[in-house]
Amino acid sequence: MSALRAALFEWDLNRVARIGCSALAVFLARRVTDDVLIGLGAMVVFLVVLSIPWDIAERLANRSRDS
C-alpha cells in the first residue's frame, strides 16, 4: 500500500501534462468519430500530435539547463 500511496503523491508537471493530454485526446476522438476502432485510431493520432510540442519544450528546457 505504501508504494501505491507514494506513486499517487509524486505528481509532477510532466505527469499532469501527460494525463491532461491523454484526456484531451480521448475527448477529441469521441467528438470526431462514431465507430470504436476509428475512435481508437483517432485517439492515438491526437495523443501523438498533442504530446509532440510538450516533448519538444521539455527537451529545450533540459538543453538550456545543461548549458
N, C-alpha and C positions, 0 to 999 in steps of 0.2 A: 504494500500500500504506500510506503514512503517513496518508492520510485515513481509511482503514478502522481503522487502529490507534488513531487519535485518537478516533474515534466509539466504539470499544469501551471505551476507558478513561475517557470522560467520562460516567460513570454518576452520576446524582444521585438524590435521593429520589423525584422526580417520575417518572423513567423506571422505576425499580424498582417503584413502586406501579402504574404502567400495565401493566407486564409481569405482575406478580402478579395484577392484576385480570383481565387477559386470560386467564391460565392458569386462574384460578378459574372464569371464565365458560365456558371450553371444558370443564372438568371437570364442572361442573353440567349443561351441555347434554348431555353424553354420558351422565350418570347418569339424567337425567329422560326423555330421548327415545330412540326406536329408529330413526326414519327420518332420512335425511340432510338433507333440506330442512327438516324441522321442527326438527332439531337446530341447523341454521344459524340459523334464526329465533330459537330459544331462546337461542343463544349471543349474538346481538345484543341481545336483551332483557336478559339477565343482565349483559352488559357495560355497557349504559346504566344499569341500576339500580345496579350496583356502582361506577360511576365518578362518579355524581352527588354522593354525600357527599364524595368526595375533591375535586371541583371546588369545592364549597361551602366546605370547610375551607381550601382554597388561596386562594380569594377573600377570605375573612375574615382570613386571615393577612396577605395583601397590603394589605388595607384598614387593618389596625392598624399596619403598618409605615409607610404613607404619612401617617398622622395624626401 
